[in-house]
C-alpha cells in the first residue's frame, strides 16, 4: 500500500495541475480550446482507455487501408452558387461534399438545413484511435477520407519532433455548431477585454456538418510540468497538405481547420 501512495499523489497532482494550467501555444485566439468539454487530458505515457458513449447508429465500421470503399460523391460544386455570395468556386472541389458548394475564403452556399446529416460517416476512434489520439469516442468523419487523414498525420508526426497528432472536431451536427456559435456571440457581446472569443461559423455554414471539415493539433509533452501543450500544426506544413488530398483554407485565422478534398 505504501508503494502505491507516491503514484497516487503524482496522479492527483497531475490532474490538479491540468485543471489550473492553460495549455495554449501560438495565438490563443485561433485555437478552439474552450469548445472542448471536458478539456483534453492525457497521461504522460498512454492514452486513457475510455468506454465509447453515445456512438451514432450510422456506419461505425473502421475503414481498412487500401480498401477504397465506394462513397457518395459530391452532387454540387457550382460557380452559380458561389456567385450568390460574391465569391468564386474553390478548386479543386471536395469530392464528398453534399448539397452545397465550397467557395473561396472557406465559404459555402447554400447553407445546410438543421436536419442535414452527410452520408458515409465512420467512427474516428474505431478507425484510427489505435494509432492517433482522438479526443471524443463518438467523433465521426467521412470514411473515404480516413486513409488520407492517416497518411497525413503519420507525416506530421515524422516531420515535427515531439508532436503527438491530436484529432479534435470532425463531424458536428447543426445543434453542436449552434452551441459554439452562441458561445462565440455571447463572448463578443460581453465586451470584456479579458475575454478571448474563439471563432465559430454560424450553424448551417460549417463544413464540419458536411463531414469533411476536421480540426487537428500537435500535442507536445512539457518535460517540466508533465502536462500537454496544445499547439497548431506548424504553418510550414500547409504547402504539403494538398498531397494528402486536404486543404488548409485559413492558416492565418483558423489554423486547426482542414477540409478533405
C-alpha positions in Angstrom: 0.0 0.0 0.0 2.8 2.4 0.9 4.5 1.7 -2.5 1.3 2.8 -4.3 1.0 6.1 -2.4 3.6 8.1 -4.3 1.9 7.1 -7.7 -1.4 8.2 -6.3 0.0 11.5 -5.2 1.6 12.1 -8.5 -1.6 11.4 -10.4 -3.6 13.6 -8.1 -1.1 16.4 -8.5 -1.1 15.9 -12.3 -4.9 16.1 -12.6 -4.9 19.2 -10.3 -2.2 20.9 -12.4 -4.2 20.2 -15.6 -7.2 21.9 -14.1 -5.3 25.0 -13.3 -2.8 25.3 -16.2 -3.5 26.9 -19.6 -2.2 24.8 -22.4 -2.2 27.3 -25.2 0.6 27.9 -27.6 0.9 30.3 -30.5 -2.0 32.6 -31.0 -4.8 31.6 -28.5 -7.5 33.4 -30.4 -7.1 30.9 -33.3 -7.4 27.8 -31.1 -10.8 26.4 -30.3 -9.7 25.1 -27.0 -12.7 26.3 -25.0 -15.0 24.3 -27.1 -13.7 21.1 -25.5 -15.8 19.8 -22.7 -14.1 18.5 -20.8 -10.7 19.8 -21.9 -8.5 17.2 -23.5 -6.2 15.5 -21.0 -3.7 12.7 -21.3 -1.3 10.9 -19.0 2.4 11.3 -19.8 2.7 7.8 -21.1 -0.5 6.4 -22.5 -3.9 7.4 -24.0 -6.6 6.7 -21.4 -8.8 3.7 -22.2 -12.3 5.0 -22.4 -15.6 3.3 -23.0 -17.4 4.8 -26.0 -20.6 6.6 -25.1 -23.4 7.6 -27.3 -22.0 6.3 -30.5 -24.2 7.2 -33.5 -26.1 4.4 -35.2 -24.7 5.3 -38.6 -21.8 3.4 -40.1 -19.3 2.9 -37.3 -17.1 0.3 -39.0 -13.4 1.3 -39.4 -12.0 1.8 -42.9 -9.5 -0.8 -44.0 -6.4 0.9 -45.5 -6.4 0.5 -49.3 -9.9 -0.8 -49.4 -11.1 2.2 -51.5 -14.7 1.9 -50.3 -17.4 3.4 -52.5 -18.7 6.7 -51.3 -21.4 9.2 -52.2 -19.6 11.7 -54.5 -20.4 15.4 -54.4 -23.7 16.4 -56.1 -22.8 20.1 -56.2 -19.9 22.4 -56.9 -21.5 25.2 -59.0 -20.0 28.6 -59.7 -23.5 29.9 -59.8 -23.9 29.0 -56.1 -20.8 31.0 -55.2 -21.8 34.0 -57.3 -24.8 34.4 -55.0 -22.4 35.2 -52.1 -20.0 37.2 -54.4 -17.3 34.5 -54.4 -15.8 32.1 -56.8 -15.9 28.3 -56.7 -13.0 26.8 -54.8 -10.9 24.4 -56.9 -10.2 21.6 -56.6 -13.7 20.8 -55.5 -14.2 18.5 -52.5 -15.2 15.1 -53.8 -17.6 14.1 -51.0 -19.3 17.3 -50.1 -23.1 17.0 -50.5 -25.8 19.6 -51.1 -23.6 22.7 -51.1 -20.8 24.3 -53.0 -17.5 25.3 -51.4 -16.4 28.8 -52.4 -13.3 30.8 -51.8 -12.5 32.0 -48.3 -13.8 28.7 -46.9 -17.4 29.9 -47.6 -20.2 27.5 -48.5 -23.5 28.1 -50.2 -26.3 27.1 -50.0 -26.4 26.6 -46.2 -27.1 23.2 -44.6 -30.5 22.6 -43.1 -30.7 21.6 -39.4 -31.8 18.1 -40.4 -28.8 17.6 -42.8 -26.5 14.7 -41.9 -23.9 13.7 -44.6 -23.7 10.1 -45.8 -20.6 7.8 -45.2 -19.8 8.8 -41.7 -17.4 6.5 -39.8 -16.3 6.5 -36.2 -12.9 8.1 -35.9 -12.0 6.3 -32.6 -12.6 2.9 -34.2 -10.8 3.9 -37.4 -7.6 5.5 -36.3 -7.8 5.6 -32.5 -5.2 2.8 -32.0 -2.7 4.9 -34.0 -3.6 8.5 -33.1 -5.1 10.4 -30.2 -8.8 11.1 -30.9 -10.5 13.4 -28.5 -14.0 12.0 -28.4 -15.2 8.4 -28.6 -18.2 9.4 -30.7 -16.3 11.6 -33.3 -17.3 10.9 -36.9 -15.7 11.7 -40.2 -16.2 10.8 -43.9 -15.0 7.2 -44.3 -13.4 7.9 -47.7 -11.1 10.4 -46.1 -9.8 8.1 -43.3 -6.8 6.7 -45.3 -5.8 10.2 -46.4 -6.1 11.5 -42.9 -4.0 8.6 -41.5 -1.2 9.3 -44.1 -1.1 13.0 -43.4 -0.9 12.5 -39.6 1.8 10.0 -40.0 3.9 12.5 -41.9 3.1 15.3 -39.4 4.4 13.2 -36.5 7.6 12.2 -38.5 8.2 15.8 -39.5 7.9 17.6 -36.2 9.7 16.2 -33.1 7.6 15.6 -30.0 4.4 16.2 -32.0 1.6 13.9 -31.0 -1.2 14.2 -33.5 -4.5 15.2 -31.9 -7.7 14.8 -33.8 -10.3 17.1 -32.4 -13.6 18.1 -34.0 -14.7 16.0 -37.1 -18.4 16.0 -38.0 -20.5 18.3 -36.0 -24.3 18.5 -36.1 -26.3 21.7 -36.7 -27.1 21.8 -33.0 -23.5 21.4 -31.9 -22.4 24.2 -34.3 -25.2 26.4 -33.0 -23.9 25.9 -29.4 -20.4 27.0 -30.5 -21.8 30.0 -32.4 -24.0 31.1 -29.4 -20.9 30.9 -27.1 -18.9 33.0 -29.6 -21.6 35.6 -29.9 -22.1 35.8 -26.2 -18.4 36.4 -25.8 -18.4 39.2 -28.3 -21.5 40.8 -26.7 -19.9 40.8 -23.3 -17.4 43.5 -24.4 -15.0 42.3 -21.8 -11.3 43.0 -22.7 -10.3 40.0 -20.6 -12.3 37.6 -22.7 -10.8 35.7 -25.6 -13.5 34.9 -28.1 -12.9 31.7 -30.0 -14.2 31.9 -33.6 -17.0 29.6 -34.9 -19.0 29.5 -38.1 -22.8 30.1 -37.9 -24.9 27.0 -37.7 -25.6 25.5 -41.2 -22.5 27.2 -42.5 -19.8 24.8 -41.3 -18.0 22.2 -43.3 -17.9 20.1 -40.1 -21.6 19.5 -40.6 -20.7 18.4 -44.2 -18.5 15.7 -42.8 -15.2 16.8 -44.4 -14.0 19.5 -42.0 -11.7 18.5 -39.3 -9.6 20.2 -36.6 -6.1 18.9 -36.0 -3.4 19.9 -33.5 0.1 18.9 -32.3 0.2 18.0 -28.6 3.6 18.3 -27.0 4.5 16.9 -23.6 6.1 19.5 -21.4 9.1 17.8 -19.8 9.0 20.0 -16.7 5.3 20.1 -15.8 4.4 16.8 -17.4 1.3 18.4 -18.9 0.4 18.7 -22.6 0.8 21.8 -24.6 -1.8 22.2 -27.3 -0.2 23.7 -30.5 -1.3 24.3 -34.0 0.3 22.2 -36.7 3.1 24.5 -37.9 2.4 26.8 -40.8 5.3 25.2 -42.7 3.2 22.1 -43.2 0.5 24.0 -45.1 2.2 23.6 -48.5 2.3 19.8 -48.1 -1.4 19.4 -47.3 -2.6 19.0 -50.9 -0.5 15.9 -51.5 -2.8 14.2 -48.9 -6.0 15.5 -50.6 -6.6 18.1 -47.9 -6.9 21.9 -47.9 -6.0 24.2 -45.1 -8.2 27.2 -46.1 -7.4 29.7 -43.3 -4.0 29.0 -41.8 -3.8 32.6 -40.5 -7.1 32.9 -38.8 -8.2 29.2 -38.2 -5.0 27.1 -38.4 -6.5 23.9 -36.8 -9.1 23.6 -39.6 -8.6 21.3 -42.6 -11.0 20.3 -45.3 -10.9 16.9 -47.1 -10.8 17.1 -50.9 
